[in-house]
């Protein structure tokens, strides 16, 4: 990911402007996931290199994110936070869009690219109609990677190369 550009006092701000629709209209929809909960699916073919969605929500400080965490006490490890390189977070619970439902996979078809305070998902390969969109969350936790921690962040992607956790490799 690229490092976020410094902005003056961005403690709370919303991401803005949406991606222009392709000539054929909307390319994705949210539906029940084959991986977990809800997911985002291609409803039109997506070409390798295409920018598919922007991750939208309220830009908050990491300090605020920790203060309001968890969104749902019954699922403390489930959030709609997307960490930015400068320590801010996009909180898609507030002002978020369908990108918040993109699930993790150890064999993703999208990658996330940061541009300042914005994050865009780009297709890593051609994506067929009906395919669920995914990216590698690569979660970084400031703790030793124990079996218990890996289980708390278990991966459900079922890819042949599944590493069994949504945590980053290193």
C-alpha angles and dihedrals in degrees: 000000000000120000114258117251114245114252130185113269099329094170093135124012137129126244110243146204120034129235113269113256116252116252089264095051130241115012102191141045136187117242140147108305130235087210106041137333110316124000141184119246134193111246092178129034113275120206126223109268095024117135102236109179142350118231103234134189145099116322108227137164120265087241091059091045090055091047094053095038130150107044089193115025090202089061105033095168094052113089139147092227121132111191117224123211095249095055098266122120134216106225105202092185085080114051093346128150136209092291088080088072095058106120131218122259132176085218100045127184093201136051127203119234123189122215110180107301093345131088123201129189116224126193113250091197140357110299121208127220109274096026117131113238118233143165134192106262091200090193116202115210122184094230139081112281100245126171088254093053092046089051091051087056096037118167117230098184097112092211115158089242094044111152091202096241140067089222118111116264093242 
